[in-house]
Amino acid sequence: MVDRPGRAPRVAVVGTGLIGGSVLLRLHEHGTDVVGWDPDEATRVEGRARGVNFPEELADAVRDRDVVFLCGPLSTLPETLRTVTRHTRPGCVVTDVGSTKGAVAGHAAAYGLTDRFVPGHPMAGTERAGLAAAVPTLFDGAAWVLCPSAAGMAGFRTLAALVIDVFAARIVPMSADVHDAAAALASHIPHLLAGSLAGAVAGTELRDAVLGLAAGSFRDGTRVAGTPARRTADMLLNNREQVLAQLGRVTAFLDELAAALRAGDADALVAHYQRARGLRLALLGRATRPAARSFALGAEADDELEYLLSLGSAGGYLTACRVADGEVAYTGHVPEPDAAGAAGHVPVGPEA
């Protein structure tokens, strides 16, 4: 969608809290032509003090941009998307960093914006908030979900190359629905569990004794409970159906553990924890195999889209996206099958 080949895109970041601020600072550090905007005047002043251009008006921040990142609260994204697309040229690519994708993707489709809008979600963050908490290295090595569509494939390519080259992140292509189901287990339910443990301890007479004993397991298990409460509630409510559906899997497994404990069944406890340990070990070290493909730019996008979505669903990712000589070349990686579960099929061509 960036219609000046060979020229780095001009970028705007709308909403400069922890995630948006980290996006902004990384782009600024990289030397990208970037401007920021935030509805909070004090944040705009702070951004200017850091040497970044922060116009007073949103329209002035996005008008001449090639790429716009929407980084405000989830509940504001649909309206901000419509506003930004009114003030940008048709070739401008718009993405977001929200932790749920279905609602905003549906909104973009309803307003005919799928050719310009590519839903996104960098899987990185801390329990802190605001531009003061932002760090340029936040996304190094992180998984960054982008949701490609046949209508928005050009925008996906632009963003994939930008995110890989500037942010040193791995692109995970996924549909919005698959993302929301997977994110419920990977991110949203951990907030429920952390909040449950921390909240239970906060309400017991053992509170101070627990805090006196708390070591790594308690600190790690409750870390995300330190996230601002409004931000967590916004995230959970925006993915409510998937969080509740996937929570059933978690509570069922917890019930099985509790039943084994009540019965004094050591073998059942060991079997359950061996299964859990296998998943944890798979998380810490996953071997991958190449899954590279190239596609002609003028061809139908069906095969390219199938490759990308299959890659992400199988737990794979992209580490390069290059457009040259009438084709797009992806460097993809997919996990090797392991004892915990087989990696899904990814359509890989002979050039992989």
MOGI-V272524 format. One record per residue. N is the residue number from 1. RES is the residue in one letter. D_FIRST is the distance of its C-alpha to the first C-alpha in Angstrom with 2 decimals. Layout:
N&RES&D_FIRST, N&RES&D_FIRST
//
This chain:
1&M&0.00, 2&V&3.80, 3&D&5.67, 4&R&8.85, 5&P&9.74, 6&G&12.61, 7&R&12.17, 8&A&12.16, 9&P&9.93, 10&R&12.15, 11&V&13.01, 12&A&15.35, 13&V&17.66, 14&V&19.44, 15&G&22.75, 16&T&24.32, 17&G&26.98, 18&L&27.52, 19&I&24.12, 20&G&22.01, 21&G&24.39, 22&S&24.09, 23&V&20.27, 24&L&20.79, 25&L&23.64, 26&R&22.00, 27&L&19.02, 28&H&21.70, 29&E&23.91, 30&H&21.25, 31&G&20.88, 32&T&17.35, 33&D&17.01, 34&V&17.43, 35&V&19.26, 36&G&21.00, 37&W&22.44, 38&D&25.15, 39&P&27.47, 40&D&30.44, 41&E&31.75, 42&A&33.52, 43&T&30.35, 44&R&28.64, 45&V&31.77, 46&E&31.74, 47&G&28.13, 48&R&29.06, 49&A&32.12, 50&R&29.93, 51&G&28.29, 52&V&24.97, 53&N&23.91, 54&F&24.54, 55&P&24.46, 56&E&26.91, 57&E&24.66, 58&L&21.59, 59&A&20.07, 60&D&20.60, 61&A&18.97, 62&V&15.54, 63&R&15.48, 64&D&13.70, 65&R&11.53, 66&D&7.95, 67&V&9.04, 68&V&12.19, 69&F&14.74, 70&L&17.33, 71&C&20.58, 72&G&23.37, 73&P&26.01, 74&L&25.16, 75&S&27.01, 76&T&24.92, 77&L&21.43, 78&P&21.34, 79&E&22.48, 80&T&20.30, 81&L&17.16, 82&R&18.31, 83&T&19.26, 84&V&16.08, 85&T&13.96, 86&R&16.70, 87&H&16.38, 88&T&12.66, 89&R&10.69, 90&P&8.86, 91&G&5.28, 92&C&6.63, 93&V&6.54, 94&V&10.30, 95&T&12.65, 96&D&16.42, 97&V&19.28, 98&G&21.91, 99&S&24.51, 100&T&24.34, 101&K&21.48, 102&G&23.11, 103&A&23.74, 104&V&20.42, 105&A&18.60, 106&G&21.20, 107&H&20.75, 108&A&17.00, 109&A&18.03, 110&A&20.91, 111&Y&18.91, 112&G&16.27, 113&L&13.40, 114&T&12.58, 115&D&9.32, 116&R&8.22, 117&F&10.86, 118&V&11.56, 119&P&15.25, 120&G&16.52, 121&H&19.96, 122&P&21.16, 123&M&24.71, 124&A&26.41, 125&G&28.54, 126&T&32.08, 127&E&34.65, 128&R&34.21, 129&A&32.16, 130&G&30.80, 131&L&29.24, 132&A&32.56, 133&A&32.08, 134&A&28.57, 135&V&28.41, 136&P&25.67, 137&T&26.74, 138&L&26.57, 139&F&23.86, 140&D&25.28, 141&G&25.71, 142&A&24.73, 143&A&23.11, 144&W&19.77, 145&V&18.98, 146&L&15.54, 147&C&15.79, 148&P&13.55, 149&S&13.77, 150&A&13.51, 151&A&11.42, 152&G&8.94, 153&M&8.97, 154&A&5.45, 155&G&5.41, 156&F&8.86, 157&R&8.50, 158&T&6.77, 159&L&9.57, 160&A&12.13, 161&A&12.15, 162&L&12.37, 163&V&15.08, 164&I&17.01, 165&D&17.12, 166&V&17.86, 167&F&19.70, 168&A&21.52, 169&A&20.99, 170&R&20.95, 171&I&18.19, 172&V&20.00, 173&P&18.04, 174&M&20.05, 175&S&20.31, 176&A&21.11, 177&D&24.71, 178&V&25.38, 179&H&24.04, 180&D&26.35, 181&A&29.31, 182&A&28.89, 183&A&28.23, 184&A&31.38, 185&L&33.41, 186&A&31.58, 187&S&31.28, 188&H&32.62, 189&I&36.03, 190&P&36.76, 191&H&36.60, 192&L&39.13, 193&L&41.36, 194&A&41.25, 195&G&42.02, 196&S&44.80, 197&L&46.51, 198&A&46.24, 199&G&47.25, 200&A&50.21, 201&V&51.49, 202&A&51.10, 203&G&53.45, 204&T&56.19, 205&E&59.28, 206&L&58.18, 207&R&55.16, 208&D&56.57, 209&A&58.08, 210&V&54.76, 211&L&52.98, 212&G&55.75, 213&L&55.22, 214&A&51.42, 215&A&49.94, 216&G&46.74, 217&S&46.56, 218&F&46.92, 219&R&44.60, 220&D&41.85, 221&G&42.50, 222&T&42.24, 223&R&39.62, 224&V&36.90, 225&A&39.60, 226&G&39.16, 227&T&35.73, 228&P&35.98, 229&A&37.48, 230&R&35.26, 231&R&32.10, 232&T&33.72, 233&A&34.93, 234&D&31.52, 235&M&30.02, 236&L&32.93, 237&L&33.03, 238&N&29.35, 239&N&29.94, 240&R&33.55, 241&E&33.83, 242&Q&32.48, 243&V&34.41, 244&L&37.60, 245&A&37.13, 246&Q&36.51, 247&L&39.21, 248&G&41.67, 249&R&41.09, 250&V&41.86, 251&T&44.91, 252&A&46.26, 253&F&46.19, 254&L&47.76, 255&D&50.43, 256&E&51.23, 257&L&51.67, 258&A&53.87, 259&A&55.94, 260&A&56.55, 261&L&57.56, 262&R&59.97, 263&A&61.48, 264&G&61.86, 265&D&60.02, 266&A&59.05, 267&D&57.81, 268&A&55.34, 269&L&54.09, 270&V&53.68, 271&A&51.81, 272&H&49.36, 273&Y&48.76, 274&Q&48.40, 275&R&45.60, 276&A&43.94, 277&R&44.57, 278&G&42.91, 279&L&39.67, 280&R&39.93, 281&L&40.56, 282&A&37.58, 283&L&35.41, 284&L&36.85, 285&G&36.46, 286&R&34.27, 287&A&34.24, 288&T&31.12, 289&R&30.56, 290&P&27.62, 291&A&25.21, 292&A&22.66, 293&R&20.73, 294&S&18.52, 295&F&16.72, 296&A&15.89, 297&L&12.31, 298&G&13.87, 299&A&16.18, 300&E&16.58, 301&A&15.01, 302&D&18.48, 303&D&19.76, 304&E&16.77, 305&L&16.90, 306&E&20.67, 307&Y&20.62, 308&L&18.46, 309&L&20.52, 310&S&23.74, 311&L&23.09, 312&G&22.72, 313&S&25.64, 314&A&27.79, 315&G&27.33, 316&G&25.06, 317&Y&22.09, 318&L&19.56, 319&T&20.26, 320&A&17.66, 321&C&14.28, 322&R&13.80, 323&V&11.64, 324&A&14.01, 325&D&16.18, 326&G&14.38, 327&E&14.46, 328&V&13.38, 329&A&16.46, 330&Y&17.37, 331&T&20.50, 332&G&21.99, 333&H&25.36, 334&V&27.53, 335&P&30.90, 336&E&34.07, 337&P&36.36, 338&D&38.97, 339&A&42.15, 340&A&40.52, 341&G&38.25, 342&A&36.37, 343&A&32.68, 344&G&30.89, 345&H&29.89, 346&V&26.55, 347&P&25.76, 348&V&25.92, 349&G&25.92, 350&P&28.50, 351&E&26.29, 352&A&26.41
//
